[in-house]
Amino acid sequence: MKKTIYIVLILFFAASCKKKTSVVIQAQDYITGDGSAYAGQEYAVSESWTPFQETKSKIVATGFLDDNGKASFNLKMKNNRKYVMGVSQPDNICYGGLVQHYLDHEKNNLVIFEYTHCGYLDIKSNNINCEDANDEFRYKYYVSSNPDIYIYKGFLYNGVWDPEDFIKGCQDYSGIYIYNQRPVGNYTVEWEVKRTSGTTTGIDNFTITENDSTSYLIEY
């Protein structure tokens, strides 16, 4: 009986012992690699465990990112507990950032997260070659280097043109101004026009810059 208790105690001690790992955080702009937007932002690591089916947690590490959005520290982690790191996000971030990241017990953690700032975009359209009320117009636009950052899917369905969604007839929206917040960067815009005479397509590029407004008109 004593031998069994001794083995159980050893197993419990092994499961709960702490292991020191290093954690490095780096925030960087997707385009420039600069991390100054996150200068002074606070990070925190929470430790959680579940004794007797009730989850408990506490903050075990806090600090601030430096002038280039970087921080490094050592952390002792217990094998039977989970550790989640979060970083507060500054204003005017339209893509990326870090809501939470689970830290690995078995290795040093290098947490790199990318972000982009915001600009403003107004897409306009004008059917200058209208044939009749059956004209159909669709468009999409996306960050040229990586559509996962942003892609406008207003006229798409499962990644292809939606046959039920389009601008119909001889519409002129060139005088309407509607600016939407979008990630900065170089964009590709593609469109399709269906008329009685046939189908035509077009493609072009434009750029959204930080804290600036871009207006793009598609005349078809």
C-alpha positions as CSV (number, residue, x, y, z in Angstrom):
1,M,0.0,0.0,0.0
2,K,2.8,2.4,0.9
3,K,4.5,1.7,-2.4
4,T,1.4,2.5,-4.4
5,I,1.0,5.9,-2.6
6,Y,4.6,6.7,-3.3
7,I,4.2,6.1,-7.0
8,V,1.1,8.2,-7.2
9,L,2.9,11.1,-5.4
10,I,5.8,10.9,-7.9
11,L,3.4,11.0,-10.9
12,F,1.5,14.0,-9.4
13,F,4.8,15.9,-8.8
14,A,5.9,15.2,-12.4
15,A,2.6,16.4,-13.8
16,S,2.6,19.7,-11.8
17,C,6.2,20.7,-12.0
18,K,7.2,23.9,-13.8
19,K,9.3,24.2,-16.9
20,K,10.9,27.5,-17.8
21,T,10.5,28.6,-21.5
22,S,11.2,31.9,-23.3
23,V,8.5,33.9,-25.0
24,V,9.2,36.4,-27.8
25,I,6.4,38.6,-29.2
26,Q,6.9,40.6,-32.4
27,A,4.1,42.7,-34.0
28,Q,4.9,43.9,-37.5
29,D,3.1,45.6,-40.3
30,Y,2.3,43.2,-43.1
31,I,3.7,45.5,-45.8
32,T,6.6,47.4,-44.2
33,G,7.6,45.1,-41.3
34,D,7.4,48.0,-38.9
35,G,6.0,47.4,-35.4
36,S,5.7,51.0,-34.1
37,A,1.9,50.9,-34.2
38,Y,2.0,48.5,-31.3
39,A,4.6,50.5,-29.2
40,G,3.6,50.5,-25.6
41,Q,0.7,48.1,-26.1
42,E,0.1,45.7,-23.1
43,Y,0.4,42.0,-23.2
44,A,-0.7,39.4,-20.6
45,V,-0.5,35.7,-20.1
46,S,-3.2,33.8,-18.3
47,E,-2.8,30.4,-16.7
48,S,-5.8,28.1,-16.5
49,W,-6.6,24.7,-14.9
50,T,-9.6,22.6,-14.1
51,P,-9.7,21.2,-10.6
52,F,-12.9,19.2,-9.8
53,Q,-14.6,20.2,-13.1
54,E,-14.4,24.0,-12.4
55,T,-12.1,26.0,-14.5
56,K,-9.9,28.5,-12.7
57,S,-7.5,31.1,-14.1
58,K,-5.0,33.8,-13.1
59,I,-2.7,36.3,-14.8
60,V,0.9,35.1,-14.5
61,A,2.8,37.6,-16.7
62,T,2.2,41.1,-18.0
63,G,4.2,43.8,-19.7
64,F,4.4,46.2,-22.6
65,L,5.8,46.0,-26.2
66,D,8.8,48.2,-27.0
67,D,9.0,51.0,-29.6
68,N,9.1,48.4,-32.4
69,G,6.3,46.2,-31.1
70,K,8.5,43.6,-29.5
71,A,8.8,42.0,-26.0
72,S,10.6,39.0,-24.6
73,F,10.4,37.3,-21.2
74,N,10.8,34.0,-19.5
75,L,7.8,32.0,-18.2
76,K,7.5,29.0,-15.9
77,M,4.7,26.8,-17.1
78,K,3.1,23.8,-15.3
79,N,2.7,20.8,-17.5
80,N,-1.0,20.2,-16.5
81,R,-2.1,23.8,-17.2
82,K,-2.9,26.0,-20.2
83,Y,-1.3,29.3,-21.0
84,V,-2.9,31.9,-23.3
85,M,-1.3,35.2,-24.3
86,G,-3.1,38.2,-25.5
87,V,-2.0,41.7,-26.7
88,S,-4.1,44.8,-26.6
89,Q,-4.8,46.2,-30.1
90,P,-4.4,49.9,-31.0
91,D,-6.8,51.9,-33.0
92,N,-6.8,51.9,-36.8
93,I,-5.9,48.2,-37.3
94,C,-8.0,46.6,-40.1
95,Y,-6.3,43.3,-40.4
96,G,-4.4,40.9,-38.2
97,G,-3.4,41.7,-34.6
98,L,-3.4,39.1,-31.9
99,V,-6.5,38.3,-29.9
100,Q,-5.1,35.2,-28.1
101,H,-2.3,32.7,-28.7
102,Y,-1.8,29.4,-26.8
103,L,1.8,29.0,-25.6
104,D,3.7,25.7,-26.1
105,H,5.1,24.0,-23.0
106,E,7.6,22.0,-25.0
107,K,9.6,24.7,-26.7
108,N,10.5,28.4,-26.7
109,N,7.7,30.5,-28.2
110,L,8.2,33.0,-31.0
111,V,4.9,34.7,-31.6
112,I,5.0,36.9,-34.8
113,F,1.7,38.5,-35.8
114,E,1.2,40.8,-38.7
115,Y,-1.3,43.6,-39.2
116,T,-2.3,46.4,-41.6
117,H,-3.6,49.9,-41.0
118,C,-6.9,51.2,-42.3
119,G,-7.8,53.5,-45.2
120,Y,-11.1,54.3,-46.8
121,L,-12.5,53.2,-50.2
122,D,-15.5,54.2,-52.3
123,I,-16.3,52.0,-55.3
124,K,-18.5,53.6,-57.9
125,S,-20.0,52.3,-61.2
126,N,-21.6,53.8,-64.3
127,N,-23.1,51.9,-67.2
128,I,-22.0,54.3,-70.0
129,N,-22.6,51.7,-72.8
130,C,-26.0,50.5,-71.7
131,E,-27.9,48.3,-74.2
132,D,-31.1,47.7,-72.3
133,A,-32.7,46.9,-68.9
134,N,-31.2,43.4,-69.0
135,D,-27.6,44.5,-68.6
136,E,-25.9,42.7,-65.7
137,F,-22.8,44.1,-63.9
138,R,-20.7,42.4,-61.1
139,Y,-17.4,43.2,-59.5
140,K,-14.9,42.1,-56.9
141,Y,-11.8,43.6,-55.4
142,Y,-9.1,42.2,-53.1
143,V,-5.6,42.8,-51.7
144,S,-3.4,41.8,-54.7
145,S,-0.7,40.1,-52.7
146,N,-3.1,38.1,-50.4
147,P,-6.9,38.0,-50.8
148,D,-7.1,36.5,-47.4
149,I,-6.4,39.9,-46.0
150,Y,-9.4,41.3,-47.7
151,I,-11.7,40.4,-50.6
152,Y,-15.1,42.0,-51.4
153,K,-17.5,39.1,-52.0
154,G,-20.7,41.2,-52.7
155,F,-21.3,39.6,-56.1
156,L,-19.7,36.2,-55.4
157,Y,-21.1,32.9,-54.3
158,N,-18.7,30.1,-53.2
159,G,-15.9,32.0,-54.9
160,V,-17.5,32.5,-58.3
161,W,-19.9,35.1,-59.8
162,D,-23.3,34.8,-58.3
163,P,-25.9,34.4,-61.1
164,E,-28.6,35.9,-58.9
165,D,-26.7,39.0,-57.7
166,F,-25.8,41.9,-60.0
167,I,-26.5,45.5,-60.8
168,K,-29.2,45.5,-63.4
169,G,-29.9,47.9,-66.3
170,C,-28.7,51.4,-67.1
171,Q,-27.5,52.4,-63.6
172,D,-25.3,55.4,-62.9
173,Y,-23.8,55.4,-59.3
174,S,-20.9,57.7,-60.1
175,G,-22.4,60.5,-58.0
176,I,-23.0,58.4,-54.9
177,Y,-20.3,58.5,-52.2
178,I,-20.1,55.6,-49.7
179,Y,-16.7,55.2,-48.0
180,N,-15.9,51.9,-46.2
181,Q,-12.9,51.2,-44.0
182,R,-10.5,48.8,-45.6
183,P,-6.9,47.5,-45.0
184,V,-4.2,49.6,-46.7
185,G,-2.4,48.1,-49.7
186,N,-2.5,47.4,-53.4
187,Y,-5.8,46.1,-54.7
188,T,-6.9,44.3,-57.8
189,V,-10.4,44.9,-59.1
190,E,-12.2,42.6,-61.6
191,W,-15.6,43.0,-63.2
192,E,-18.0,41.2,-65.5
193,V,-20.7,42.8,-67.8
194,K,-23.4,40.7,-69.5
195,R,-25.4,42.3,-72.2
196,T,-27.6,41.0,-75.0
197,S,-24.6,41.5,-77.4
198,G,-22.3,39.3,-75.2
199,T,-20.1,39.2,-72.1
200,T,-17.1,41.4,-71.4
201,T,-14.7,41.5,-68.5
202,G,-12.2,44.0,-67.1
203,I,-9.4,44.2,-64.5
204,D,-7.4,47.0,-63.0
205,N,-5.5,48.1,-59.9
206,F,-5.7,50.8,-57.2
207,T,-4.0,51.6,-53.9
208,I,-5.5,52.4,-50.5
209,T,-3.2,54.4,-48.2
210,E,-3.3,54.8,-44.4
211,N,-5.9,57.3,-43.1
212,D,-6.7,58.4,-46.7
213,S,-9.7,58.1,-48.9
214,T,-9.6,56.4,-52.3
215,S,-12.5,56.7,-54.8
216,Y,-12.5,54.3,-57.8
217,L,-15.0,54.5,-60.7
218,I,-15.8,51.6,-63.0
219,E,-17.3,52.8,-66.3
220,Y,-18.5,49.9,-68.4
